[in-house]
Amino acid sequence: MPLPAETSHDDVLTIMTGHFSQASGYSAFRSKGTRDWLLIYTESGKGRFGFGRGELVAEPGDWVLLRPGTLHDYGVESSLKQWKLLWAHFQPRAHWLSLLAWPMVHRGLMKLTIPDAAVRDKAVSRFLQTHQLATGTLRHRDLLAMNALEEVLLWCDQANVQANPGDVDSRVRDAMDYLVQNLHHKLTQNDVASHVGLSVSRFAHLFKTETGRTPQQFLEAQRLDRAAQLLLRTTFSVKQIATEVGFDSPFYFSLRFKSRVKLSPKAFRQKNRVQDEGRG
């Protein structure tokens, strides 16, 4: 049986959200997943998530979380005609890792249900606000949306029976903090492995297992996120920003930035300045 056609997806630098009511027949398929995390909350109807030879059915009140690199095979559950969902693609902040250690259905596919109505209502309300902020007109909309999403994850964590600092290796958290604090330095994988007291091979395997990304993928995402903030909030040249976030070559920095954002650094800065001016 041939695989479904691949669903297109642009890399998300910080956060992208949606609030949809999908009809029967809606589906998405990405055999290699995405390079960001995906959180989906089912408001009504049912959604299905395929994995291996199984299927997860998300019912109203269910939260589903997909790690980077995890198969995306989801859509409206076949027996129904509608699925109303709230979703967010995002790049997590370094300290969120423990909040993303949800009960696993299949490798990279996680599900959570919040039985306490008061806690659930707070999480859903904040998730709606996350979407409103991310798609709104405020100057710092992405940062505000990320703050709101962090609160969503904190409320979800209240219902996570697996929540335990021991679920996330402390050396991985230490490595993530070390990388974020040293974006402008020329760090090698050996440097980070040495910092946390592991061999390079053990560190690389542990980091990928815990986060769903390689150390280099995590580092580049953090560098480009910081670069986007500097482009929007400073008058530094592209060359200065490239150096500030750890790129030796402004040309290579521009290539990587455009690969993720679909705009060159200069075009990204200009587009957002025009939008901000238009908002008054």
PyMOL commands that set and color helices and strands:
alter all, ss='L'
color gray80, all
select helices_A, chain A and resi 94-100+117-134+141-158+165-167+170-181+189-195+200-211+215-233+238-244+250-261+265-279
alter helices_A, ss='H'
color red, helices_A
select strands_A, chain A and resi 15-23+27-30+37-45+47-51+54-58+62-66+72-76+82-90+104-106+109-113
alter strands_A, ss='S'
color yellow, strands_A
deselect
rebuild
show_as cartoon
